[in-house]
């Protein structure tokens, strides 16, 4: 008897922008404090998925920043939104890698002013520094249910995305 491994076809993004759209269920959490183990696992799952997709599409130069941004934005959504479901959407549009973290709850993420001895509270300030260093920006949508950031993608990387079919040709 022979066994044949069947590999599912590669997911090629639809249109010219989609890289990742993944959701996880989390326990509603209100206020500061450590993440529950299961929720920390969900953050790791989204970070790993983002890293795998970035590697697949040849954007390794952005991997450290993407993993940090996904970790900070997803953790912030879990800790402060009170939501039970968090989504991560990544896309390349107009020369930028867009990262959206969707929690579906109204409210705006804002950086905190924290003391030098504080053990937490610097995540959004870190997000701001990283995106500015990479020629990008960050913010929240009008309703506050999505926190987003974008990083400039070098032109040669955009060409590589097209070659790997991670980004369709312009129409």
C-alpha positions in Angstrom: 0.0 0.0 0.0 1.3 3.4 -0.9 0.6 6.6 0.8 0.5 9.9 -1.0 0.9 13.1 0.8 -1.5 15.7 -0.3 -0.5 19.3 0.2 -3.2 22.0 0.1 -2.6 24.6 -2.6 -0.8 27.7 -1.5 -3.0 30.5 -0.5 -2.3 33.3 -3.0 -3.7 36.6 -1.9 -6.9 37.8 -3.6 -6.6 41.0 -5.5 -3.3 42.9 -5.1 -3.2 43.4 -1.4 -4.1 40.5 0.9 -1.4 38.8 2.8 -3.1 37.5 5.9 -6.5 37.5 7.6 -6.6 35.5 10.7 -8.8 35.6 13.9 -8.4 34.1 17.4 -10.8 33.8 20.2 -9.7 35.2 23.6 -11.1 35.5 27.1 -12.6 39.0 27.7 -10.0 40.9 29.8 -10.5 44.3 31.4 -7.7 46.5 32.6 -4.0 46.0 33.1 -2.4 42.8 34.3 -0.7 39.8 32.7 -2.2 37.9 29.8 -3.9 34.6 30.6 -1.8 31.6 29.3 -4.4 30.8 26.6 -4.5 34.4 25.4 -0.7 34.6 25.4 -0.8 31.5 23.2 -3.2 33.3 20.8 -0.8 36.3 20.6 2.0 33.8 19.7 -0.2 32.2 17.1 -0.9 35.5 15.3 2.8 36.5 15.6 3.9 33.2 14.1 1.4 33.4 11.3 2.5 36.9 10.4 6.1 35.9 10.5 5.5 32.9 8.3 3.6 34.9 5.7 6.2 37.7 5.7 9.0 35.0 5.1 6.9 33.4 2.4 6.5 36.7 0.6 10.2 37.6 0.8 9.9 40.5 3.2 12.4 39.1 5.7 13.9 42.6 6.2 10.6 43.6 8.0 10.3 40.4 10.1 11.6 41.7 13.4 9.4 44.9 13.2 6.3 42.9 12.1 6.7 40.4 15.0 7.1 43.2 17.5 4.2 45.3 16.1 1.9 42.3 16.0 2.8 41.3 19.6 2.2 44.8 20.9 -1.0 45.6 19.0 -2.6 42.2 19.7 -1.6 42.2 23.3 -3.0 45.7 23.7 -6.3 44.6 22.1 -6.6 41.6 24.4 -5.7 43.5 27.5 -7.7 46.7 27.1 -10.7 46.1 24.7 -12.7 43.5 26.7 -13.3 41.7 23.4 -13.6 37.9 22.9 -12.2 37.9 19.3 -9.2 39.5 17.8 -8.3 39.6 14.1 -5.0 40.3 12.3 -5.1 41.6 8.7 -2.0 42.3 6.7 -1.8 43.7 3.2 0.6 45.5 0.9 -0.9 48.6 -0.6 0.8 51.6 -2.4 4.3 50.6 -1.2 3.3 50.0 2.5 2.8 46.9 4.5 -0.4 47.5 6.4 -1.1 45.7 9.7 -4.6 46.0 11.2 -5.5 44.5 14.6 -9.3 44.4 14.9 -11.0 43.9 18.3 -14.5 45.2 17.3 -14.8 47.3 20.4 -15.1 51.1 20.4 -12.3 53.0 22.0 -9.0 54.5 20.9 -5.5 53.2 21.7 -3.3 55.9 23.1 0.2 55.8 24.4 0.6 56.1 28.2 3.0 58.3 30.1 4.8 55.9 32.4 7.5 56.3 35.0 11.0 55.0 34.5 10.4 52.2 36.9 7.1 50.9 35.4 7.2 47.3 34.2 4.6 47.9 31.4 2.7 50.5 29.5 5.3 51.4 26.8 3.9 49.2 24.0 2.2 51.9 21.9 5.2 54.3 22.3 7.3 51.4 21.0 4.9 50.9 18.1 5.2 54.6 17.2 9.0 54.6 17.3 9.2 51.4 15.1 6.8 52.6 12.4 8.3 56.1 12.3 11.8 54.5 11.9 10.4 52.5 8.9 8.8 55.5 7.3 5.3 54.6 8.4 2.6 55.7 10.8 0.0 54.2 13.1 -3.4 55.0 14.5 -7.0 53.9 15.1 -10.0 53.9 12.8 -12.8 56.3 13.6 -14.7 53.8 15.6 -11.6 52.7 17.5 -12.3 49.1 16.8 -9.2 48.7 14.7 -5.7 49.8 15.5 -3.5 49.9 12.4 0.1 50.6 11.4 2.0 50.7 8.2 5.6 50.2 7.2 7.3 51.3 4.0 8.2 48.4 1.8 11.3 48.9 -0.4 10.5 48.9 -4.1 12.7 45.8 -4.7 10.6 43.9 -2.2 7.4 44.9 -4.0 8.9 43.4 -7.1 9.8 40.2 -5.2 6.2 40.1 -3.9 4.9 40.2 -7.5 7.3 37.5 -8.5 6.2 35.2 -5.7 2.6 35.9 -6.5 2.1 37.5 -3.1 1.1 40.7 -4.9 -0.8 40.7 -8.2 0.2 42.9 -11.1 -1.3 46.4 -11.1 -4.4 46.4 -13.3 
